[in-house]
Amino acid sequence: MKIPFNKPYFTGREAFHLSQAAITGKLSGNGNYTRDCQLFFEKKYGFKKTLLTTSCSDALEMAALLLEIKPGDEVIIPSYTFVSTANAFALRGATIVFADSGTLNPNMDASLIEALITPKTRAIVVVHYGGIACDMDKITEIAGRYNIAIVEDAAQGVDAYYRDQPLGSIGKLGTFSFHETKNITSGEGGMLIVNDHALIGKAEIIWEKGTNRAAFARGEVEKYEWVGLGSSFLPNELTAAFLYSQLEHLDVIQQKRLQIWQEYHSRLSDLAEEGLLFTTPCP
Ligand SMILES: Cc1ncc(COP(=O)(O)O)c(C=O)c1O
């Protein structure tokens, strides 16, 4: 039997929202659908500021720019993750320092982090692999003691929690992926979560090609201009419209995913009991 790696879930509302976005004629980014998606996350999870991006990779690159990572800096990431976690910081010239996994899941083993810290360490990038949270109490305590920024690569952790805290809300910055393989998808897509109030203005500038166009759109400045470094990190409205149709059904999608997980878990339990494979506890 051939089991597909992934099947995206369609809510049936995608075509409606895509046509609504097309009818308005506002196809470029930061329109109504972008705002509605961002508001959805800010209201539901209490994030201070969210910015939709074209991918989680882009959101991680924005995080590296926001933290002003430069050659010579060291960034600690887990040794088991997707390449984008490393790329974003390596692109800015940082030296990547790998923290090994624990025994229970692929997340970084928090007890190994402190030994990796040097005066050059600028950030710890945690990855909540498969939406299973890292030991954030311990990691936050270590990062606080050394005054090092935490970035949560929560690419796989939309709508997942560490105790009662939504993933993405604990570090200075967090990132989500809406790639086709993720529970909530827009094909390609992502989000930057800015939990540090002091970084919000700068994040908007980086997001909008180094301009203050976000402030202009809110009527805060008369014209927009080049005010800093940035790039084109925002997705078009069609992507945001597709994502919105998924967000409307977030609870249903998550419930279905959990059912599928339970099915796998129970059918693999015999093999797990025989010690032939290892399963994680119910999320
Ligand atoms: C941990 C992790 N970080 C980053 C990414 C990159 O996400 P995207 O494809 O949205 O750029 C992924 C994608 O699977 C991932 O699993």
The ligand as a Gaussian input file, in Angstrom:
#p B3LYP/6-31G(d) Opt

LIG

0 1
 C       11.073000      23.484000      11.285000
 C       10.850000      24.157000       9.961000
 N       11.318000      25.398000       9.773000
 C       11.125000      26.050000       8.607000
 C       10.436000      25.469000       7.570000
 C       10.264000      26.229000       6.284000
 O        8.909000      26.498000       6.037000
 P        8.468000      27.100000       4.622000
 O        8.374000      25.945000       3.673000
 O        7.121000      27.724000       4.906000
 O        9.475000      28.090000       4.214000
 C        9.918000      24.183000       7.714000
 C        9.183000      23.530000       6.634000
 O        8.790000      22.401000       6.677000
 C       10.132000      23.501000       8.949000
 O        9.663000      22.273000       9.141000

